[in-house]
Amino acid sequence: MRYAHITGWGAYVPPRVVTNDELSHVVDTTDEWITERTGIKTRHIAGADDHTSTMAIKAGREALKVANLDPAKLELVICATSTPDYLMPNTASLIQDGLGASHAGAFDLNAACSGFVYALTVGTAMLRSGLYRNALVIGAEAMSRVMDWTDRTTCVLFGDGAGAVVLEARDEPGGVMSCRLGSDGSGAEFLKVPLGTRIPIHPLNMVNGNGPTMKMAGNEVFRFATKTMNQVTRQVAADAGIAVDDIDLIIPHQANQRILATAAKQLDYPLERIYSNLERLGNTSAASVPLAMIDALNEGRLHAGDHLMMIGFGGGLTWGACLVQWTYSPADRRWSPYKRARQALRLALAGPRSWAGRIERRLDFWELRRRRADRRRDRGNPT
């Protein structure tokens, strides 16, 4: 049996930090009100040049560096996002091109705030099946682009960023041990961005309040989140054959500090072993779990052999969890100067590769046009 190990990780958040005090000048709120109800103090907001794909590319580059994986040898890119650059083409293809991963397949996955856990589950299954040997799994969001900045119940919660991991197939046991995914579409109205074929872009939709901004029923989402976090944690731990107490660290979707505290009580699990970076980053949707995982790793909260539970819950309604036996510490990923230089060169070549591909397609197009013109001329001047 092949095992899917996390061998690389990378994160990116935009440099612009927005405090609760700043938001109090935009909507009717205060730092105290936001902090008491959510635990959030600051969030990072995308600038004009930050997009879901560009943030994901930066996080993906770091993950490939840590894994010392040549982008040309990357086989699959999965991007979990509910804020894609475009409805079409998919954001993962833009990431694949930006990384210079010329031999990789790429697709997006939308499960809202559960997206990264869904993507990790799918990537794990593909590696275990033997279809792929490695995959780059990314959670990336530009949530600020779909916020109603007059609605204090939503705009104070969300931030932007991207987190990525490299999955590689190994023979040695460890890595992603068990996963579960769930969905309840009867709660679809509780959390949504109303844009699509049901509500296409049209000026009247904006006038009627149906524009493409986040809509959330906070109380219903709270009850759903605490219930599912408790249930799925117990289920996935049982699937892996361990007790909840044997989980060294839980990294849940960073939605609201009160959700995490309530779930800890229901699980009878120490709150200090449920990691949270909500205070600094807010809710970054599909990016929240990988960003929290990387922060925990950098803070020395994760060690080789630890059991880590990653949990997602969000729009759909969707939920899921993955139990991971952590394999590598940052010290294991410190490569020699020679390997670092080679990796930097590989990533630097991504831009020229993409440019060369565009030139080649343009030349092919011109050649096709020339041949068609020659055929038309030959038909008009028979010999």
Residue, then its C-alpha position, 0 to 999 in steps of 0.5 A: m500500500r502507498y501512503a500520502h505524505i506531506t513533504g512540503w508546505g508554503a504560505y502567503v498572506p497579503p502585506r496589507v493588514v486591516t485592524n478592527d479599529e480601521l473597520s470601525h470607520v467603515v461599518d458600525t462596529t468596534d474593536e471590542w464588539i468584533t473581538e468578543r464575538t469572533g476572537i479576531k483582531t486583524r486580517h490581511i486584505a488583498g491588494a490590487d495585484d493580489h489575486t487568488s492565483t497569484m497568492a496560490i503561486k507564491a504559496g505553491r513555490e514555497a511548498l515546492k522549495v520545502a519538498n525540493l520538488d522540481p515543478a516539471k516533475l509535479e503531476l497534479v495541482i488541486c486548488a480549493t477555492s470559492t473565489p476563483d480568478y474567473l468562472m473559466p478558466n480554472t484557477a488551478s491551470l493559472i497556478q500550474d502555468g505560473l509554477g512552470a509545472s508543464h506536465a501537471g494536470a490541474f483542477d479547482l475544487n469548491a467546497a467553501c471553507s471545507g475546500f482544503v480538507y476536500a482537496l487533501t482527501v482527493g489528492t490522497a486518494m489519487l496517490r494511494s490509487g497509484l494514478y499519481r506520484n505527487a500532488l500540490v494541494i492548495g487552499a487559496e481565497a480572495m474573500s475581500r473581493v466578495m464582501d459587502w463592506t456595509d454588512r458588519t456581520t460578515c465583512v469583519l470576519f474574513g481575510d485573504g491568503a493561500g496555503a499549500v502542501v506537497l503530497e508525495a506517495r511513499d511506501e513507509p506508513g504515515g501521512v494521511m491516515s483517514c478522511r471523511l467528507g460530508s454534505d447537507g445541501s438543505g442548508a445551502e441558503f445559510l452561507k452563499v455568494p449568489l453568483g452563477t447561472r441562477i443569478p447571472i451578473h446583471p445591474l438589476n441584481m445589484v439593485n435588488g440586493n442579489g449582487p455577488t457578495m457573501k450572505m451568511a446566516g450566522n446562528e445557523v452556521f454556528r450550530f452546524a459548525t459545532k455539531t459537525m466538528n464534534q462528530v467528524t473528529r470522533q468518526v475520523a479518529a475511530d476510522a484510524g484506530i486511535a482515541v480522541d485523546d491521542i490526537d496531539l493537535i487539532i487544526p480546525h477551519q478558523a471561523n470563530q473562536r467561540i465555535l472552537a471553544t464550544a467544540a472543545k467542550q463537546l469533545d472534552y478536549p483541551l482548548e489549548r490543543i486546538y490551534s487558532n490563528l484567528e486573532r491575526l488572520g481572521n477567516t480565510s475560508a479554504a486557506s485557513v486550515p493550511l495557513a494554521m497548519i503552517d503557523a503551528l509548524n513554525e511555532g514548534r507545535l508539530h513534531a514527527g510522529d504527532h497525530l494531527m486532525m485537520i477539520g473543515f466546515g462551511g458552505g454547501l453545507t459541507w464538512g470533512a476531516c483528515l487525520v495525519q501522522w506527521t512525518y517531517s519537521p522543518a529540520d528534515r526539509r533544510w536542503s544543502p545550498y546546492k539543492r536550494a540553488r537548483q530549486a531556485l533555478r527551476l522556479a525562476l525558469a517557470g516564467p520563460r517556460s510560460w512565455a515560450g509556450r505562448i510564443e509556440r502557440r502563436l507560431d502554430f497559429w500563424e503557420l495554420r493560417r499560412r497553410r489555409a491561405d496557401r490552400r485557398r490560393d491553390r484552389g483559385n489557381p488550378t494548374 
